[in-house]
Amino acid sequence: MFKFLRTPEKEAAPTGPVLDLSGPRLRRAFENLVEAAEATGGVERYVTALSLKASLFEEVLGRGHVREMTKTEFLDLAAFITPVRRRVGGWLGQYGFDLLRDRLARLMDGWSDPATGAARIQAFCDSFPKDKEHRWVRDLAAEALHFTAPDRYPLMTRWVWDQKVGTGVIREIWFAEDVDSAKIDVGDGIDTFRALAAELEGFLKEQGVFRDLPLYTDLLMAHVYAAYINDRGGQYLRQDFSAEGDNMAHTRRMLGLDAVDTESGRTRLKLIDGTAHVLGGAQAITHQEAS
């Protein structure tokens, strides 16, 4: 657990990666989240929006439904995954929807068994070129599994932790005097994300949060990384995270909750012809929750 929770008593041997997280950093982030969310309805409103997002993903992707998914239903989902909505329109225009649906079906086959999750994610990512034009593929796999079954799969997106470049939420809450120069020797496999989720859920319980813990964890992580974008992010990070006049703007964007224009139904997902995808799923997140 966190340093501020440690006691001299003998601790049980860890069963996964050991994450040396900073209790004070987490406390500050949580307090800031509560304060920042107040102006737009409070933390509960954001957790409700994430719950609705999860319901949409489960209906379209879960319980074998993925093989019946239409292109419109997929685009509805993709609009709520920020890295994906910027790239997938062009990919679909070149390769077609049927190929992507087949790959997603293989990813989601056995979704109720997390033990096979790592292998399925790897196979999904390996079916695409390994270049920077396809970095969104990992995020698609991560969000598809997590939001279909938040209690079974932790959120494993690149912004949570990307070992190759050494950036993500883990660095921002790492216990070190100089976090920027700290060497964090932690992989980005599923065990790391499970360990992180367990640590953060333990922290949230200490703060009095006992329900919807996976979604509260998502929100806390997004707010941590949004602070990094605000404080130290370069232009390459800001291109899809422009300021919108409130302290939760980047937090919403990390989680895709800014997907829909409340007046028109147009989303931030651009199709191959440059037009915006219009939300078409009848069970999609309501405008008032996604705005």
C-alpha positions in Angstrom: 0.0 0.0 0.0 1.0 3.7 0.2 3.8 4.9 2.3 1.5 6.9 4.5 -0.4 3.7 5.3 2.6 1.5 6.1 3.2 0.2 9.6 6.2 -1.6 11.1 4.2 -4.8 11.1 5.2 -7.6 8.8 3.4 -7.3 5.4 2.2 -10.1 3.2 4.5 -10.9 0.3 3.3 -9.1 -2.8 1.7 -11.3 -5.5 2.2 -8.8 -8.4 4.2 -5.8 -9.3 5.1 -3.5 -6.4 4.0 0.1 -7.1 5.6 2.7 -4.8 2.9 5.3 -4.9 2.7 8.5 -3.0 -0.1 8.9 -0.5 0.3 12.8 -0.4 0.1 13.1 -4.2 -3.0 10.9 -4.2 -4.7 12.9 -1.4 -4.0 16.2 -3.2 -5.4 14.8 -6.5 -8.5 13.4 -4.8 -9.2 16.7 -3.0 -8.7 18.7 -6.1 -11.0 16.3 -8.1 -13.8 16.8 -5.5 -13.4 20.6 -5.6 -13.1 20.9 -9.4 -16.1 18.7 -10.1 -18.4 20.7 -7.8 -19.0 23.4 -10.4 -20.3 20.9 -13.0 -22.5 18.8 -10.8 -20.1 17.0 -8.5 -18.2 13.8 -8.6 -21.3 11.6 -8.6 -22.4 13.1 -11.9 -19.2 12.0 -13.6 -19.4 8.5 -12.1 -23.0 8.3 -13.4 -21.8 9.3 -16.9 -19.1 6.6 -16.7 -21.7 4.0 -15.6 -23.8 4.9 -18.6 -20.8 4.6 -20.9 -20.2 1.1 -19.4 -23.8 0.2 -20.0 -23.5 1.2 -23.7 -20.3 -0.9 -24.1 -21.7 -3.9 -22.4 -24.9 -3.8 -24.6 -22.9 -3.6 -27.8 -19.8 -5.7 -27.1 -20.7 -8.0 -24.2 -22.3 -11.4 -24.0 -21.5 -12.3 -27.6 -23.2 -9.2 -29.1 -20.1 -8.0 -30.7 -20.6 -10.2 -33.7 -23.9 -8.5 -34.4 -22.5 -5.0 -34.0 -23.3 -2.5 -36.7 -20.9 0.1 -38.0 -23.1 2.8 -36.5 -23.0 1.1 -33.1 -19.2 0.8 -33.3 -18.8 4.5 -34.2 -21.1 5.4 -31.3 -18.6 3.5 -29.0 -15.5 4.9 -30.7 -16.7 8.5 -30.2 -16.3 7.9 -26.4 -12.6 6.8 -26.8 -10.6 9.9 -27.3 -7.4 8.4 -29.0 -9.6 6.2 -31.2 -12.0 8.8 -32.5 -9.1 10.8 -34.0 -7.8 7.9 -36.1 -10.3 5.2 -36.7 -12.4 7.0 -39.4 -9.4 7.0 -41.8 -8.6 3.3 -40.9 -12.2 2.2 -41.6 -12.2 4.1 -44.9 -9.2 2.2 -46.0 -9.8 -1.3 -44.6 -13.5 -1.5 -43.9 -15.7 -2.2 -40.9 -16.0 -6.0 -41.3 -12.3 -6.6 -40.7 -12.3 -4.5 -37.5 -15.5 -6.2 -36.2 -13.9 -9.6 -36.7 -10.8 -8.5 -34.7 -13.0 -7.1 -32.0 -15.0 -10.3 -31.8 -11.8 -12.3 -31.2 -10.8 -9.8 -28.5 -14.1 -10.1 -26.8 -14.4 -13.9 -27.2 -14.2 -15.1 -23.6 -14.6 -11.6 -22.2 -15.9 -13.1 -18.9 -12.6 -14.8 -18.3 -10.0 -12.2 -17.3 -7.3 -14.9 -17.2 -7.1 -14.9 -21.0 -7.3 -11.1 -21.2 -3.6 -10.4 -21.7 -3.3 -12.9 -24.5 -6.4 -11.6 -26.3 -5.1 -8.0 -26.0 -1.8 -9.0 -27.4 -3.3 -10.8 -30.3 -5.6 -7.9 -31.1 -2.7 -5.4 -31.1 -0.5 -7.8 -33.2 -3.1 -7.8 -35.9 -2.2 -4.2 -36.7 1.0 -2.6 -37.8 3.3 -1.6 -34.9 3.8 2.1 -35.7 2.7 5.4 -34.2 -0.3 5.6 -36.6 -1.8 2.6 -34.9 -1.1 3.5 -31.2 -4.9 3.9 -30.8 -5.3 0.1 -31.2 -4.1 -0.6 -27.6 -6.5 2.1 -26.3 -9.4 0.6 -28.2 -8.7 -2.9 -26.8 -8.2 -1.5 -23.3 -11.5 0.5 -23.2 -13.5 -2.3 -25.0 -12.6 -4.8 -22.2 -12.7 -2.4 -19.3 -16.0 -0.6 -20.0 -17.7 -3.9 -21.0 -16.7 -5.4 -17.6 -15.3 -2.7 -15.3 -15.2 -5.2 -12.3 -13.2 -7.7 -14.3 -10.7 -5.6 -16.2 -8.7 -2.6 -15.0 -8.4 0.4 -17.4 -5.2 -0.3 -19.4 -4.9 2.7 -21.7 -1.5 4.3 -22.6 -2.3 7.4 -20.6 -2.6 5.2 -17.5 0.9 3.8 -18.1 3.1 3.4 -21.2 6.4 1.7 -20.3 8.0 2.4 -23.6 7.9 6.2 -23.2 7.7 6.1 -19.4 4.7 8.3 -19.1 1.2 8.0 -17.5 -0.7 8.2 -14.3 1.8 5.9 -12.5 4.6 8.5 -12.9 2.4 11.3 -11.7 1.6 9.5 -8.4 5.0 7.8 -8.0 6.8 8.2 -4.7 10.0 10.1 -5.5 11.4 13.6 -4.7 12.0 14.2 -8.4 9.3 12.3 -10.3 10.4 13.7 -13.7 13.9 12.0 -13.4 12.8 8.9 -11.5 13.4 5.6 -13.2 10.2 3.6 -12.9 11.0 -0.1 -13.7 7.4 -1.2 -14.1 6.0 -3.1 -17.1 2.7 -2.2 -18.8 1.2 -5.7 -18.7 -2.2 -6.5 -17.2 -0.7 -7.4 -13.8 0.6 -3.8 -13.4 -2.8 -2.4 -14.1 -4.5 -4.8 -11.7 -2.0 -3.8 -9.0 -2.6 -0.1 -9.7 -6.4 -0.6 -9.6 -6.1 -2.5 -6.3 -3.9 0.3 -4.7 -6.3 3.1 -5.9 -9.4 1.3 -4.7 -7.8 0.8 -1.3 -7.0 4.5 -1.2 -10.5 5.4 -2.2 -11.9 3.2 0.6 -9.8 5.2 3.0 -11.5 8.3 1.7 -14.9 6.8 2.4 -15.7 5.6 -1.2 -17.2 2.1 -1.2 -19.3 1.7 -4.3 -18.6 2.0 -8.1 -14.9 1.7 -7.2 -13.7 0.9 -10.7 -15.4 4.0 -12.1 -14.2 6.2 -9.2 -10.7 4.9 -10.0 -11.1 5.8 -13.6 -12.2 9.3 -12.7 -9.3 9.8 -10.2 -6.7 8.6 -12.7 -8.1 10.8 -15.5 -7.9 13.8 -13.2 -4.3 13.0 -12.3 -3.3 12.9 -15.9 -5.4 15.9 -16.8 -3.2 17.9 -14.3 -0.1 16.7 -16.1 -1.5 17.9 -19.4 -2.4 21.3 -17.8 0.9 21.7 -16.0 3.5 20.1 -18.2 2.0 18.8 -21.4 3.6 19.8 -24.7 1.8 21.0 -27.8 1.6 17.4 -29.1 -0.5 16.5 -26.1 -2.6 19.6 -26.2 -3.8 19.2 -29.8 -6.8 17.2 -28.7 -7.1 18.7 -25.2 -7.7 22.4 -25.8 -8.8 24.5 -22.8 -12.6 24.8 -22.4 -12.9 27.1 -19.5 -13.3 24.7 -16.5 -11.1 22.5 -14.4 -12.7 19.3 -15.5 -12.4 19.8 -19.3 -9.3 17.6 -19.7 -10.6 15.1 -17.2 -13.8 14.6 -19.3 -11.8 14.3 -22.4 -9.5 11.6 -21.1 -12.6 9.5 -20.4 -14.3 10.4 -23.7 -17.2 12.2 -21.8 -17.0 15.2 -24.1 -18.0 13.1 -27.1 -21.3 14.6 -28.1 -22.5 18.1 -29.0 -25.6 18.5 -26.9 -27.5 20.4 -29.6 -26.9 18.5 -32.8 -25.8 15.0 -31.7 -22.6 15.4 -33.7 -19.6 13.7 -32.1 -15.9 14.4 -32.2 -15.3 11.4 -34.3 -14.5 12.3 -37.9 -15.4 10.1 -40.8 -13.1 9.5 -43.8 -14.8 12.4 -45.7 -14.1 14.8 -42.8 -17.7 15.0 -41.6 -18.6 14.4 -38.0 -20.3 11.1 -37.0 -23.7 11.7 -35.5 -24.6 9.6 -32.5 -27.0 6.9 -33.7 -27.3 4.4 -30.9 -30.7 4.4 -29.2 -29.1 3.4 -25.9 -26.3 6.0 -26.0 -25.2 8.2 -23.1 -27.7 11.0 -22.6 -26.7 14.5 -23.7 -27.0 15.9 -20.2 -24.7 13.3 -18.7 -22.0 13.5 -21.5 -21.8 17.3 -21.7 
